[in-house]
Amino acid sequence: MSITIRTLPFAFFCGIFLLGFTASAQVSGQAEKAYSDEELRSFMAVTEKMQEIQSQLQGEIQEMLDEEGLELAQFQAMSKAQMKDPGNADLQSYSEAEKASFQKVLQAVMRKQKEQMSVVQELIDSKGLDMLQFQQMAQAVQTDPELAERLAVLRREE
């Protein structure tokens, strides 16, 4: 699977959902919750803002890559190699300068993602939701076609 500039931030936001995986797995056996229009509008507001944040982060990642002289494909290959072998044996084919640039960008991306996670948490809180509730709603929208349609209707109404 190739990683694109779009999937790096998306993977980060997916990680937000995974943070509460254990907790949501514990409650997944409960009956489907009926969400109010107000809850769905709050969910929509959060997801729309998350898309803006994702877009901004994509641009920042591309700028970091450009500043370090790395191509996206090269960064992706190095990321894949590092995930495959945390001891970095697979990175030996790269120059020391390339490895240093890769590590610099990777660390910056991780810092940015941590900052964005705080922003997303504040956003979720500001809409009267908590992380677990938001995660459950995201899961429900993905698995319940009727709920997804309700959300789509609300989006069209706004």
N, C-alpha and C positions, 0 to 999 in steps of 0.2 A: 504494500500500500504506500503510495507516495504522499508526502506531506506537502501541502501548498501553503502559501502565505495566509490563505483564508483558514486553513485547518489548524494552524498553530494557536491562534487565539480561540478558535472554536473549541479546541481540545481543552484549553484552560477553562472555558465556561462549562464544558461537560464535566470537568473535574469538580466544579462547584456542586454539581448534582451528586457526584460520587461521594463527596464528603459525608453526606448523610445517608449513604446507601444502607449501612447497617440499621440505622434507626428506621428508615423507610421500609426496609425489608421486614422489620418487626411489626409494622402496622399494615403491611400490604395484604394481610389476610382479612383485614376489616372490610366491611361492605363499602362499595363505591360511595364516595361522598358527593352529595349534590352541592355544587358551587353556585353561589348567588351571582347575579350579574355584576354586583359591586366587586366581589372577589375576582371575577374574571377580568374586569376592567383594571383592577390593580395589577393582576398578573400580566395583562397586555402592556401596561405602562412600564413595568419592569423589563419585560422582554424587548420592547422597543428601545428603551434606553441601553440595554445590554448590546443591542445591535450597533448602536452608535459607538459605544465603548469599544466593541470588537473592531469596527471600521477604523477608529482612531489608532488602536493598538497595531493593526495591520500596517498602517502607514509608518508608525514608529519603528516597527520591526524592519521594514524595508529600508528606512533611513539608516538604522544601525548597520544593516548588512552593507549598504552602499559606502558608509563611512569606513568600514573595515575592509572594503574591497572584496567582499565575499558575494558570490552569486547564490541565489536562493537554492538552486539545485545542489550546489556544493554544501551549503549549510544543512540541507535536508539529508544528504548522504552522510555527513559527519554526525548528525544527530542520530540517524539510524544506526550507524556504526557504534556510537557510544552506548545506545540503549542495548544493542546486541552484546556488547562487551564492555561493561563498566570499567574494566582494567585498561581500556583504551588500546588494546593490541591492534584492533582494526583501524585505528587512526594513525598507525605508523607510516602509512603511505603518504601522509601529508607533511608538509614542511613545518618546522617549529613556528614560523610566522603565521601560517594558516591555522595551526592548532591554537595559538595564542589569540588570534582574532576570533576564532570559533568560541573559545571559552569566554572571551570578553562579551560577545553578543549573547551567548547563552545565559551568562550571569545577569546581564542587563534585562533580558527577556523575563527571567525568573523574578527579578525585582519588580518589573512593571506588572507582571501577573499578580504578584502579592499585593501591590498597591491597588490594582483593579479589583481584586477580591474584596478588599475593604470597602471600596466604593460600591460594589454590587451589594454587599451585606447592608450597608447604610441605605441604599436604594430600596432593598426589599423591606427593611424595617420601616422606612418612611411611608411605604404604601400599606402599612398595617398588616404585613405578612411576616412570618418567620421563615427561616431557611427550610425547615422540614416541610412546612406547609407549601412553600414555593416548589420544592422538589416533588412533592406529591402531586401538585397541580400539573407540573411539567410532564410527569409520568402519565398522569391521567389523560392529558391532551394528546399524548403520543399513542395511547392504547385505546381510547374511547372515541370512536368516530362521531358519535352524537355530540360529545363535549367539544371536539375539534370544530364541528360545524357551528355550534353555538358561539364559539370564540370568533370564528370567521364572520358570522352575522354581526356580532358586536363591533368588529373591526370595520366592517362596511358602514355601519351606522355612524361611526365617528368621523 
